[in-house]
Amino acid sequence: MAEVSAGSVAGWESIVLENGALRVTVLPEKGADIYSLVDLRTGVDVLFKGPWGLRPPGAEPLPGSDGDEFMWNYEGGWQELLPSVNEACTYRGRRIPFHGEVASLPWRYEPIEGGTAVRLWTRCRQTPFRLERVMRLGEEAELRLEGSVVNESEEAAHLVWGQHCVVGPPFLERGCRLEAAARTILTSPALWEPETARLEPGRQAAWPDAPLRAGGTVDLREVPGPEAGSHDDLYLTDLEAGRLRVTNPRLPLTFELEWDAELFRYVVLWQPYGGARAAPLTGSYALGVEPWTSRHNLEQAIAAGEAIELEGGGRIDTLVVARLG
């Protein structure tokens, strides 16, 4: 049976869910980050940990994070993004920060169901949304995230919602394989770091073969090691199902993610394969596997007709499931 307990990580209050097969650590005061996801059979945490580490509450922002509050103390792991993703934007005269509001806000929480699950929630400050997440462990190594967005105003409002889930070492290494139920690749329209980007920007291609700047294609299912020295960001869409998996055949261990593909219609693949040079992400080796409702920030998503318009008092419920096997 699952148990919920309290602890701390680098000075941050933590909640730990454990059932004998899986241990999950959450930081409620830090955007309800899912800090770790540990397979207890192997002792391996599959989530990315930045080489710079998690800083304590009140620490100076990471060098190079500038005005992006999300990056001030980004340590890796798994965050939720709402009501926007990507670059900061303006909505109804209010500034929405990079990657939205909720990942930089404290969340409240309470144990539920006799202490075997936990409910967390927060309220946006620039938009009228309340985000709730119920976390429970299923049978074996399964984490279930029951998410709800409520518009607490009487007026309709727009949103973009995303899961910012990133895996990393020691789970991620050369020889891992990525499988995704997608048909189409969209490479980023602009290059983050031109000196290390390997993919041709602004292109559409059939999964899994992405166009290379040097010519030819690369099979995105094959994960290289950090010696690749590349850094790319791209999107998958035309999903056959909300499902992907990353497998390490050496351990052996598989991380699997499932979601509602009618809601989260894009997957962001963030690929800092040893080529992240700009601070604060310098030295990252990771793979972001991130279901989003749109690949655009809120302002751009509205213009593209991809933002979700939630009526006053309206509610969206969804389920995201992560498994280790």
Residue pairs with C-beta under 8 A, 6 or more apart in sequence:
1 19
1 116
2 17
2 18
2 19
2 116
2 117
2 136
2 137
3 17
3 18
3 19
3 115
3 116
4 15
4 16
4 17
4 111
4 115
4 116
4 117
4 118
5 15
5 16
5 18
6 13
6 14
6 15
6 16
7 13
7 14
7 15
7 16
7 25
8 14
9 25
9 27
9 35
9 54
10 53
10 54
10 55
10 56
11 56
11 57
12 27
12 29
12 30
12 54
12 56
12 57
13 27
13 28
13 29
14 25
14 26
14 27
14 28
14 35
15 25
15 26
15 28
15 109
15 118
16 23
16 24
16 25
16 26
17 23
17 24
17 26
17 117
17 118
17 135
17 136
17 137
17 143
18 24
18 40
18 137
19 137
20 40
21 39
21 40
21 41
21 140
21 141
21 324
22 37
22 38
22 39
22 40
22 137
22 140
22 141
22 142
22 143
22 324
23 36
23 37
23 38
23 40
24 34
24 36
24 37
24 38
24 135
24 137
24 143
25 34
25 35
25 36
25 38
26 32
26 33
26 34
26 35
26 118
26 120
26 135
27 33
27 35
28 106
28 107
28 108
28 109
28 120
29 57
29 106
29 107
30 57
30 73
30 106
31 79
31 80
31 102
31 103
31 104
31 105
31 106
31 107
32 79
32 80
32 102
32 107
32 109
32 120
32 122
32 133
33 75
33 77
33 78
33 79
33 103
34 47
34 77
34 78
34 79
34 165
35 47
35 54
35 75
35 77
36 45
36 47
36 77
37 45
37 46
37 47
37 78
37 143
37 255
37 322
37 324
38 44
38 45
38 46
39 45
39 46
39 141
39 253
39 324
40 141
41 141
42 251
42 253
44 170
44 171
44 251
44 253
45 170
45 171
46 167
46 168
46 171
46 172
46 246
46 253
46 255
46 324
47 76
47 77
47 78
47 165
47 166
47 167
47 168
48 76
48 77
48 166
48 167
48 168
48 169
48 172
48 284
48 286
48 287
49 75
49 76
49 77
49 168
50 74
50 75
50 76
50 280
50 281
50 284
51 283
51 284
52 62
52 75
52 280
52 282
52 283
53 75
54 73
54 75
55 62
55 73
55 75
59 73
61 71
61 72
61 73
62 71
62 72
62 73
62 74
62 279
62 280
63 279
63 280
64 71
64 278
64 279
64 280
64 281
64 282
65 71
65 72
65 74
65 279
65 280
67 88
68 88
68 97
68 98
68 99
69 97
69 98
69 104
70 79
70 97
70 98
70 99
70 103
70 104
71 98
71 280
72 104
74 280
76 166
76 168
76 286
77 166
78 163
78 164
78 165
78 166
79 99
79 103
79 164
80 102
80 103
80 131
80 133
80 147
80 161
80 162
80 163
80 164
81 99
81 100
81 102
81 103
81 160
81 161
81 162
81 163
81 164
81 292
82 100
82 101
82 102
82 124
82 129
82 131
82 149
82 159
82 160
82 161
82 162
83 91
83 96
83 100
83 101
83 124
83 127
83 129
83 157
83 158
83 159
83 160
83 161
83 298
84 91
84 96
84 97
84 99
84 100
84 101
84 159
84 160
84 297
84 298
84 299
84 301
85 99
85 100
85 160
85 162
85 292
85 294
85 295
85 296
85 297
85 298
86 98
86 99
86 295
86 296
86 297
87 98
87 297
88 95
88 96
88 97
88 98
88 297
89 95
89 96
89 297
89 298
89 299
89 300
90 96
90 299
91 126
91 127
91 158
91 298
91 299
94 126
94 127
95 126
96 126
96 127
96 297
96 298
96 299
97 104
99 162
99 164
100 160
100 162
100 298
101 124
101 125
101 126
101 127
102 122
102 124
102 131
103 164
105 122
105 123
105 124
105 125
106 122
107 120
107 121
107 122
108 120
108 121
108 122
109 118
109 119
109 120
109 121
110 118
110 119
111 117
111 118
112 118
112 119
112 134
113 136
116 136
116 137
117 134
117 135
117 136
117 137
118 134
118 135
118 136
119 132
119 133
119 134
119 135
120 132
120 133
120 134
120 135
121 130
121 131
121 132
121 133
122 130
122 131
123 129
123 130
123 131
123 152
124 130
124 131
127 157
127 159
128 151
128 152
128 153
128 155
128 157
129 149
129 150
129 151
129 152
129 157
129 159
129 310
130 149
130 150
130 152
131 147
131 148
131 149
132 147
132 148
132 149
132 150
133 145
133 146
133 147
133 148
134 144
134 145
134 146
135 143
135 144
135 145
135 146
136 143
136 144
136 146
137 143
137 144
138 144
138 321
140 323
140 325
141 323
141 324
141 325
142 321
142 322
142 323
143 321
143 322
143 323
144 319
144 320
144 321
145 319
145 320
145 321
145 322
146 317
146 318
146 319
147 317
147 318
147 319
147 320
148 315
148 316
148 317
148 318
149 159
149 161
149 310
149 315
149 316
150 313
150 314
150 315
151 157
151 310
151 311
151 312
151 313
151 314
151 315
152 313
153 312
154 312
154 313
155 312
156 309
156 310
156 311
156 312
156 314
157 309
157 310
157 312
158 298
158 301
158 302
158 307
158 308
158 309
158 310
159 293
159 298
159 307
159 308
159 310
160 292
160 293
160 294
160 296
160 297
160 298
160 301
160 306
160 307
160 308
161 263
161 264
161 292
161 293
161 308
161 316
162 264
162 268
162 290
162 291
162 292
162 293
163 259
163 264
163 290
163 291
163 292
163 320
164 288
164 290
165 257
165 288
165 289
165 290
165 291
165 322
166 270
166 286
166 287
166 288
166 289
166 290
167 246
167 255
167 286
167 287
167 289
168 284
168 285
168 286
168 287
169 285
171 246
171 248
171 251
171 253
171 255
172 223
172 246
172 248
172 285
172 286
172 287
173 223
173 225
173 248
173 250
174 223
174 224
174 225
174 227
175 223
175 225
175 248
175 249
175 250
176 223
176 246
176 247
176 248
176 249
176 287
177 221
177 222
177 223
177 246
177 247
177 249
178 220
178 221
178 222
178 223
178 244
178 245
178 246
178 269
178 287
178 289
179 221
179 244
179 245
179 246
179 247
180 207
180 208
180 236
180 243
180 244
180 267
181 239
181 240
181 241
181 242
181 243
181 244
181 261
182 207
182 236
182 237
182 238
182 239
182 240
182 244
182 267
183 206
183 207
183 237
183 238
183 239
183 240
184 204
184 205
184 206
184 207
184 236
184 237
184 238
185 203
185 204
185 205
185 206
185 207
185 208
185 209
185 210
185 220
185 234
185 235
185 236
186 203
186 204
186 234
186 235
186 236
186 237
186 295
187 199
187 200
187 201
187 202
187 203
187 204
187 205
187 210
187 211
187 232
187 234
187 235
188 199
188 201
188 202
188 232
188 233
188 234
188 235
189 201
189 202
190 201
190 202
191 197
191 201
192 231
192 232
192 233
192 278
193 231
193 275
193 276
193 277
193 278
195 277
196 229
196 230
196 231
196 275
196 276
196 277
197 213
197 230
197 231
197 232
197 275
198 212
198 213
198 214
198 218
198 228
198 230
198 232
198 275
199 210
199 211
199 212
199 213
199 218
199 232
199 234
200 211
200 212
200 213
203 210
203 211
205 211
205 217
207 220
207 236
208 219
208 220
208 221
209 217
209 218
209 219
209 220
210 217
210 218
210 220
210 234
211 217
212 218
220 269
223 246
223 273
223 287
224 230
224 273
225 273
225 274
225 285
226 273
226 274
226 285
227 274
228 273
228 274
228 275
229 273
229 274
229 275
230 271
230 273
230 274
230 275
231 271
231 272
231 273
231 275
231 276
231 277
232 269
232 271
232 273
233 268
233 269
233 270
233 271
234 268
234 269
234 271
235 266
235 267
235 268
235 269
235 295
236 266
236 267
236 269
237 265
237 266
237 267
237 295
239 261
239 265
239 267
240 261
241 261
242 258
242 259
242 260
242 261
242 264
242 291
243 256
243 257
243 258
243 259
244 256
244 257
244 267
244 289
245 254
245 255
245 256
245 257
246 254
246 255
246 287
246 289
247 253
247 254
247 255
248 254
253 324
253 325
254 323
254 324
254 325
255 322
255 323
255 324
256 322
256 323
256 324
256 325
257 289
257 291
257 320
257 321
257 322
257 323
258 320
258 321
258 322
258 323
259 291
259 318
259 319
259 320
259 321
260 318
260 319
263 293
263 316
263 318
264 291
264 292
264 293
264 318
265 292
265 293
265 294
266 291
266 292
266 293
266 294
266 295
267 289
267 290
267 291
267 292
268 288
268 290
268 292
268 295
269 287
269 288
269 289
269 290
270 286
270 287
270 288
270 290
271 287
271 288
272 281
272 284
272 285
272 286
273 285
273 287
274 285
276 282
276 283
276 284
291 320
293 301
293 306
293 308
294 301
294 304
294 306
294 307
295 306
296 303
296 304
296 306
298 307
301 307
308 316
310 316
